[in-house]
Amino acid sequence: MSDPPTSTPAPLDEDQIAAYVDGELSPEEAAAVEARLADDPDARAEVEDLRRMLRIVSDLPAVEPPPDFADRVVRKLRRARATRPEGPPLALLSLPFQVLSILVILVVAVLYMMAELDERPVSGPVRETPPAVRPATDAAPGGQRPVVP
C-alpha cells in the first residue's frame, strides 16, 4: 500500500507577504508564514525584496506639496462638477432605446421573411405522371378503353 499523499500548503500570496513584512498579522498568522518561509526559498527571496524596497522608499526625501495645492485641487473638482450634467448619464438613458431598436429590427426581419416565404413557389422538381400510367380520358372508338401496356 502507498502512503496517503501529503498536502503541501498553498504558496504565500502577495497580500500575506506584505502583511507579514508590515507586521499586520496576528502572532499565529505570522508563525504560520514563518514556517512556510522556512520551506520556500522563493517566498523568502520575495520577503527580502519587499523589505529592501521599503528601506529604499523610506530613505527618499519627503516632498512637500506647494502651499496652494489643496486650493487648486478643490477648484478643479468644483469645475468638473459644474460642467457635469445633472441627472443620469446618457449611456443609461440610451440603453432602453438601443434595446428597442434591436427589437424593431428583429420584428421587421421576421415579417419580411414570412412575406418572402408566402410569395415564393415551392421549389424542387415537379413530378408529372408518365403518359403510360395516365388514365385515359378520351374513350376509344366503340366505347372501350384503350389497353395500356
Contacts in CASP RR format, 6 or more apart in sequence:
PFRMAT RR
TARGET T0000
AUTHOR 0000-0000-0000
METHOD contacts of the structure
MODEL  1
MSDPPTSTPAPLDEDQIAAYVDGELSPEEAAAVEARLADDPDARAEVEDL
RRMLRIVSDLPAVEPPPDFADRVVRKLRRARATRPEGPPLALLSLPFQVL
SILVILVVAVLYMMAELDERPVSGPVRETPPAVRPATDAAPGGQRPVVP
9 36 0 8 1.000
11 40 0 8 1.000
11 42 0 8 1.000
11 43 0 8 1.000
12 20 0 8 1.000
12 33 0 8 1.000
12 36 0 8 1.000
12 37 0 8 1.000
12 40 0 8 1.000
12 43 0 8 1.000
12 46 0 8 1.000
16 25 0 8 1.000
16 33 0 8 1.000
17 33 0 8 1.000
17 43 0 8 1.000
17 46 0 8 1.000
17 47 0 8 1.000
17 50 0 8 1.000
18 50 0 8 1.000
19 25 0 8 1.000
19 29 0 8 1.000
20 29 0 8 1.000
20 30 0 8 1.000
20 33 0 8 1.000
20 47 0 8 1.000
21 47 0 8 1.000
21 50 0 8 1.000
21 51 0 8 1.000
21 54 0 8 1.000
23 30 0 8 1.000
25 33 0 8 1.000
36 43 0 8 1.000
37 43 0 8 1.000
37 44 0 8 1.000
37 47 0 8 1.000
132 148 0 8 1.000
132 149 0 8 1.000
133 148 0 8 1.000
136 145 0 8 1.000
136 146 0 8 1.000
136 148 0 8 1.000
139 145 0 8 1.000
140 146 0 8 1.000
END
